[in-house]
Amino acid sequence: MTDPLNPGSDVAVYVHWPYCARICPYCDFNVVRDRGRSEEQAGLVAAILDDLTAQAALVGPRRLASIFLGGGTPSLMRPDDVAAVIARAQALFPVERSVEVTLEANPTDAEAAHFEALADAGINRLSLGVQSLDDGALKFLGRNHSAAEARRAIDVAGRAFDRLSIDLIHALPGQTPQAWAAELREAVSLGFEHVSPYQLTIEPMTAFGRAATRGDCTPPDEDTAAELYETTQDVLTAAGFEAYEVSNHAKGPVARSAHNIHVWRGGDYVGVGPGAHGRLTLDGVRTATVAQRKIGAYVAGVAEDASWVEREAMDDLAAAEERILLGLRTVEGAPLAAFETLGATGRVADLVADDFLVVANGRVVATDKGRPILDSVLKALLT
């Protein structure tokens, strides 16, 4: 019988668009300011199309699982360019069914005509990077929109797309569980089928990281962060959402992100665009790829058949560890075989005894007790 959790040979496509109108102080992604770079962007689109073609030739005939345009801010892309990328991916990896095509968008790009053009280009799921519905929080996060502009963007997006997801950030300095609960309830009331609540992480090389070093930015303590996490679960569960992954909640299985599930299940995916990561089965070996990070280097690399700055064949141990790291974040868990490959079944048994993990149907799943401390559970398993 076919395993419904096995991604098979289907391949997903991730497109990284590095341009942003503003660099947020918490962001450590591979991004640049969008300052009159139209000629450069045209060259980048051409390189992305050529890179897709080259990678398709490497992996051979496959069916398309999904397309995800992330960044950066891909809602800054010209709809014609979005359409060209989607058409190329669908031509290279043909399917006879409709696949999920997600694009990340900022509220400031929410003009009705623009969103409608993106829908006409082939986008059928929009992920809105709202981050907060509170003006004070938005100012702290360095966002270039207000809460009122975010609500207007949600209304415009709802008229152009049937499927909507919202990104929100919590564990901000001074944030209370009561305020966070109110924000989540408002997000639910606005009609989203999918909510991605992320805890603010202070990365060393960001503006927030430098502020934290100076003592100018202090996130909530562990107890408060844990209370905010529990608030997230309580509010969204009461609203009919399932936490199908640690930071992703969907209103039923059909509302889950097909692209992310494919990746979490260990499926192959092509990564194109500056700094994009990929996972491909090449000559029977799972291979990790990373594209050239700088835009000029990426464009030149594609032209010279050298778009990857890293290409690493993963041995069985590395592949198994990745399956565990990704799978335990989800309600589906990770296959028991991955733990057997690492020789970690004894550690699994210990964590099962302590009610942090459960084993069922050949898979290991984090329990409600284990998920809030998943980093510690993974450390115990993999160290």
C-alpha positions as CSV (number, residue, x, y, z in Angstrom):
1,M,0.0,0.0,0.0
2,T,1.3,3.5,-0.9
3,D,2.4,5.5,2.1
4,P,0.4,8.8,2.1
5,L,3.2,10.5,4.0
6,N,5.9,9.7,1.4
7,P,6.5,12.6,-1.0
8,G,7.7,10.2,-3.6
9,S,9.6,11.6,-6.6
10,D,7.5,14.8,-7.0
11,V,9.6,17.9,-6.9
12,A,8.6,21.3,-5.5
13,V,10.0,24.7,-6.6
14,Y,11.2,27.5,-4.3
15,V,12.0,30.9,-5.8
16,H,13.9,33.4,-3.7
17,W,13.2,37.1,-4.6
18,P,15.7,39.1,-2.6
19,Y,14.4,42.6,-2.9
20,C,12.6,44.5,-0.1
21,A,11.3,48.0,0.2
22,R,12.8,48.1,3.7
23,I,15.1,45.7,5.7
24,C,13.4,44.8,8.9
25,P,15.7,44.8,12.1
26,Y,14.9,41.2,12.9
27,C,15.5,39.8,9.4
28,D,18.6,37.6,8.7
29,F,17.5,36.5,5.3
30,N,19.4,37.1,2.1
31,V,17.8,40.4,1.1
32,V,18.7,43.8,-0.4
33,R,16.9,47.2,-0.6
34,D,14.8,47.6,-3.8
35,R,16.2,50.9,-5.1
36,G,15.6,51.4,-8.8
37,R,17.0,48.1,-9.8
38,S,14.7,47.4,-12.8
39,E,17.5,46.4,-15.1
40,E,19.2,44.2,-12.5
41,Q,15.8,42.6,-11.7
42,A,15.1,41.8,-15.4
43,G,18.5,40.0,-15.5
44,L,17.7,38.1,-12.4
45,V,14.3,36.9,-13.7
46,A,16.1,35.6,-16.9
47,A,18.7,33.8,-14.7
48,I,16.0,32.2,-12.5
49,L,14.3,30.9,-15.6
50,D,17.6,29.5,-17.0
51,D,18.4,28.0,-13.6
52,L,15.1,26.2,-13.4
53,T,15.7,24.7,-16.8
54,A,19.2,23.6,-15.9
55,Q,18.2,22.0,-12.6
56,A,15.2,20.2,-14.3
57,A,17.7,18.7,-16.7
58,L,19.7,17.4,-13.8
59,V,16.8,15.8,-11.8
60,G,15.1,14.3,-14.9
61,P,11.3,13.9,-15.5
62,R,9.4,14.7,-12.3
63,R,5.9,15.8,-11.4
64,L,5.5,19.3,-9.8
65,A,4.4,19.2,-6.2
66,S,4.1,23.0,-5.5
67,I,5.6,26.4,-6.2
68,F,6.6,28.9,-3.4
69,L,7.8,32.4,-4.1
70,G,9.5,33.8,-1.0
71,G,12.1,36.3,-0.1
72,G,12.6,39.1,0.4
73,T,9.3,40.4,-0.9
74,P,8.1,38.6,-4.1
75,S,5.0,40.8,-4.2
76,L,7.3,43.4,-5.5
77,M,7.8,41.3,-8.7
78,R,6.1,42.3,-11.9
79,P,3.1,40.0,-12.4
80,D,4.4,39.2,-15.9
81,D,7.6,37.9,-14.4
82,V,5.7,35.9,-11.8
83,A,3.7,34.3,-14.7
84,A,6.9,33.5,-16.6
85,V,8.4,31.7,-13.6
86,I,5.2,29.7,-13.0
87,A,4.8,28.8,-16.6
88,R,8.4,27.6,-16.8
89,A,8.1,25.5,-13.7
90,Q,4.9,23.9,-15.0
91,A,6.4,23.2,-18.4
92,L,9.5,21.6,-16.9
93,F,7.6,19.5,-14.3
94,P,4.2,18.9,-15.9
95,V,1.2,17.7,-13.9
96,E,-2.4,17.1,-14.9
97,R,-3.8,18.6,-11.7
98,S,-3.8,22.0,-10.1
99,V,-0.9,22.6,-7.7
100,E,-0.5,25.1,-4.9
101,V,1.3,28.3,-5.9
102,T,2.1,30.5,-2.9
103,L,3.5,34.0,-2.9
104,E,4.6,36.0,0.1
105,A,3.3,39.6,0.1
106,N,3.6,42.7,2.2
107,P,0.5,44.8,3.1
108,T,2.1,47.9,1.3
109,D,1.8,46.1,-2.0
110,A,-2.0,45.5,-1.7
111,E,-3.4,47.4,-4.6
112,A,-6.4,45.6,-6.0
113,A,-5.2,45.6,-9.6
114,H,-1.8,44.3,-8.5
115,F,-3.2,41.4,-6.5
116,E,-5.6,40.6,-9.3
117,A,-2.7,40.5,-11.7
118,L,-0.8,38.2,-9.5
119,A,-3.9,35.9,-9.3
120,D,-4.1,36.0,-13.1
121,A,-0.4,35.1,-13.3
122,G,-1.1,31.8,-11.4
123,I,-0.8,32.6,-7.7
124,N,-3.6,30.7,-5.9
125,R,-2.4,31.2,-2.3
126,L,-1.2,34.4,-0.7
127,S,0.9,34.6,2.5
128,L,0.6,38.1,4.0
129,G,3.5,39.2,6.2
130,V,1.4,41.4,8.5
131,Q,3.5,40.5,11.6
132,S,1.3,42.5,13.9
133,L,-2.1,44.2,14.1
134,D,-0.8,46.7,16.7
135,D,0.8,50.0,15.7
136,G,3.3,50.1,18.5
137,A,4.5,46.6,17.7
138,L,4.7,47.4,14.0
139,K,6.9,50.4,14.8
140,F,9.1,48.3,17.0
141,L,9.5,45.7,14.3
142,G,10.5,48.3,11.7
143,R,7.5,47.6,9.4
144,N,6.5,50.1,6.8
145,H,2.8,49.7,7.2
146,S,0.2,50.6,9.9
147,A,-2.3,48.3,11.5
148,A,-5.1,50.0,9.5
149,E,-3.1,49.4,6.3
150,A,-2.7,45.8,7.2
151,R,-6.5,45.4,7.6
152,R,-7.1,47.1,4.3
153,A,-4.6,44.8,2.6
154,I,-6.3,41.8,4.1
155,D,-9.6,43.0,2.7
156,V,-8.1,43.5,-0.8
157,A,-6.3,40.1,-0.7
158,G,-9.6,38.4,0.3
159,R,-11.2,39.6,-2.9
160,A,-8.4,38.3,-5.1
161,F,-7.4,35.0,-3.5
162,D,-9.4,32.1,-2.0
163,R,-6.6,30.9,0.2
164,L,-4.9,33.3,2.6
165,S,-2.3,32.9,5.3
166,I,-1.1,35.4,7.8
167,D,2.3,35.7,9.5
168,L,2.4,37.2,13.0
169,I,5.3,37.7,15.4
170,H,5.0,37.3,19.2
171,A,7.2,37.4,22.3
172,L,7.9,41.1,21.7
173,P,9.3,43.1,24.6
174,G,6.5,44.0,27.0
175,Q,3.9,41.9,25.2
176,T,1.3,40.3,27.5
177,P,-0.6,37.1,26.9
178,Q,-3.9,39.1,27.0
179,A,-2.8,41.4,24.2
180,W,-1.5,38.5,22.1
181,A,-4.7,36.6,22.6
182,A,-6.7,39.6,21.4
183,E,-4.5,39.9,18.3
184,L,-4.9,36.3,17.4
185,R,-8.7,36.5,17.8
186,E,-8.7,39.5,15.5
187,A,-6.6,37.6,12.9
188,V,-9.0,34.7,13.0
189,S,-12.0,37.0,12.6
190,L,-10.5,38.4,9.4
191,G,-11.0,35.2,7.6
192,F,-7.6,33.5,7.3
193,E,-7.5,29.7,6.8
194,H,-3.9,29.5,7.9
195,V,-2.0,31.4,10.7
196,S,1.8,31.3,11.1
197,P,2.7,32.7,14.6
198,Y,6.5,33.0,15.0
199,Q,8.3,33.8,18.2
200,L,10.7,36.7,17.8
201,T,14.2,35.4,17.5
202,I,17.1,37.7,18.0
203,E,19.7,36.8,15.4
204,P,23.3,38.1,16.0
205,M,23.9,39.7,12.6
206,T,20.7,41.7,12.6
207,A,19.9,45.2,13.9
208,F,18.0,43.6,16.8
209,G,21.0,41.4,17.5
210,R,23.3,44.4,17.8
211,A,20.7,46.2,20.0
212,A,20.6,43.1,22.2
213,T,24.3,43.2,22.6
214,R,24.1,46.8,23.7
215,G,21.3,46.0,26.1
216,D,18.8,48.0,24.2
217,C,16.5,45.1,23.2
218,T,15.3,42.6,25.8
219,P,12.9,39.9,24.7
220,P,10.5,38.3,27.2
221,D,11.9,35.8,29.7
222,E,11.4,32.0,29.1
223,D,8.3,31.8,31.4
224,T,6.6,34.7,29.6
225,A,7.5,33.2,26.2
226,A,6.1,29.9,27.3
227,E,2.9,31.5,28.4
228,L,2.6,33.3,25.0
229,Y,3.1,29.9,23.3
230,E,0.3,28.3,25.4
231,T,-1.9,31.3,24.6
232,T,-1.3,30.7,20.9
233,Q,-2.4,27.1,21.2
234,D,-5.5,27.9,23.3
235,V,-6.8,30.7,21.1
236,L,-6.2,29.0,17.8
237,T,-7.5,25.6,18.9
238,A,-10.7,27.2,20.2
239,A,-11.1,28.8,16.8
240,G,-10.9,25.5,15.0
241,F,-7.2,25.6,14.0
242,E,-4.8,22.6,14.2
243,A,-1.1,23.2,15.0
244,Y,0.0,20.8,12.3
245,E,3.6,22.2,12.7
246,V,5.2,24.1,15.6
247,S,4.7,27.5,14.0
248,N,1.9,26.8,11.5
249,H,-1.8,26.4,12.2
250,A,-4.5,25.5,9.7
251,K,-8.2,25.3,9.7
252,G,-8.5,21.7,8.6
253,P,-6.1,19.6,6.5
254,V,-7.0,21.3,3.2
255,A,-5.8,24.6,4.6
256,R,-2.3,23.3,5.3
257,S,0.6,24.6,3.2
258,A,1.2,21.8,0.6
259,H,4.7,23.2,-0.2
260,N,5.9,23.2,3.4
261,I,4.5,19.7,4.0
262,H,6.4,18.4,1.0
263,V,9.6,19.9,2.4
264,W,9.0,18.6,6.0
265,R,8.3,15.1,4.6
266,G,11.7,15.1,3.0
267,G,10.6,15.7,-0.6
268,D,12.9,17.0,-3.3
269,Y,12.7,20.7,-4.0
270,V,14.6,23.0,-6.5
271,G,15.8,26.2,-5.1
272,V,16.4,29.1,-7.5
273,G,17.3,32.7,-6.9
274,P,20.2,34.3,-4.9
275,G,21.0,32.2,-1.8
276,A,18.2,29.7,-2.3
277,H,18.5,26.3,-0.7
278,G,17.5,23.1,-2.4
279,R,17.3,19.4,-1.8
280,L,17.6,17.1,-4.8
281,T,18.1,13.5,-5.5
282,L,21.0,13.4,-7.9
283,D,22.4,10.1,-9.1
284,G,20.4,8.4,-6.4
285,V,21.9,10.5,-3.6
286,R,20.1,13.2,-1.6
287,T,22.0,16.4,-2.3
288,A,21.9,19.8,-0.5
289,T,22.4,22.8,-2.7
290,V,22.9,26.5,-1.9
291,A,22.9,29.2,-4.7
292,Q,25.3,32.0,-4.9
293,R,24.1,34.7,-2.4
294,K,25.0,37.9,-4.2
295,I,22.7,38.8,-7.1
296,G,25.5,39.5,-9.6
297,A,27.3,36.3,-8.7
298,Y,24.1,34.3,-9.0
299,V,23.3,35.7,-12.5
300,A,26.9,35.2,-13.6
301,G,26.9,31.7,-12.1
302,V,23.8,30.6,-13.9
303,A,25.4,31.8,-17.2
304,E,28.5,29.7,-16.5
305,D,26.6,26.7,-15.2
306,A,27.8,27.4,-11.7
307,S,24.8,28.8,-9.8
308,W,25.5,26.7,-6.7
309,V,28.1,27.9,-4.2
310,E,27.5,24.6,-2.3
311,R,26.6,21.1,-3.5
312,E,26.9,18.5,-0.8
313,A,26.0,14.9,-1.1
314,M,24.3,13.9,2.1
315,D,25.2,10.5,3.6
316,D,22.6,8.3,5.3
317,L,23.3,9.9,8.8
318,A,23.0,13.5,7.6
319,A,19.8,12.6,5.7
320,A,18.3,10.8,8.7
321,E,19.1,13.7,11.0
322,E,17.4,16.2,8.7
323,R,14.3,14.0,8.5
324,I,14.1,14.0,12.3
325,L,14.7,17.8,12.6
326,L,12.0,18.6,10.1
327,G,9.5,15.8,10.9
328,L,9.4,16.2,14.6
329,R,8.2,19.8,14.1
330,T,5.0,18.4,12.6
331,V,2.0,16.3,13.8
332,E,3.1,13.6,11.4
333,G,6.4,13.2,13.1
334,A,9.4,11.5,11.6
335,P,9.8,7.8,10.5
336,L,11.2,5.5,13.1
337,A,13.7,4.2,10.5
338,A,15.5,7.6,10.6
339,F,16.1,7.1,14.4
340,E,17.3,3.6,13.7
341,T,19.8,4.9,11.2
342,L,21.2,7.2,13.8
343,G,21.2,4.5,16.5
344,A,18.9,6.7,18.6
345,T,16.1,4.3,19.4
346,G,17.2,4.0,23.0
347,R,17.0,7.8,23.4
348,V,13.5,7.7,21.8
349,A,12.4,5.1,24.4
350,D,13.6,7.3,27.2
351,L,11.7,10.3,25.9
352,V,8.6,8.2,25.3
353,A,8.8,7.1,29.0
354,D,8.9,10.7,30.0
355,D,5.9,11.5,27.8
356,F,7.8,13.9,25.4
357,L,7.5,11.5,22.4
358,V,5.1,8.8,21.3
359,V,5.7,6.0,18.7
360,A,2.8,5.0,16.5
361,N,2.4,3.4,13.0
362,G,6.2,3.4,12.5
363,R,6.6,7.1,13.2
364,V,7.9,9.1,16.2
365,V,5.8,12.2,17.1
366,A,6.3,14.9,19.7
367,T,3.6,15.0,22.3
368,D,1.8,18.1,23.7
369,K,4.4,18.1,26.5
370,G,7.3,17.7,24.1
371,R,6.4,20.3,21.4
372,P,6.9,23.4,23.6
373,I,10.4,22.3,24.4
374,L,11.2,20.7,21.0
375,D,14.7,22.2,20.8
376,S,15.6,20.4,24.1
377,V,14.0,17.1,22.9
378,L,16.0,17.3,19.6
379,K,19.2,18.0,21.5
380,A,18.6,14.9,23.7
381,L,18.0,12.8,20.6
382,L,20.8,14.0,18.3
383,T,23.6,14.9,20.6
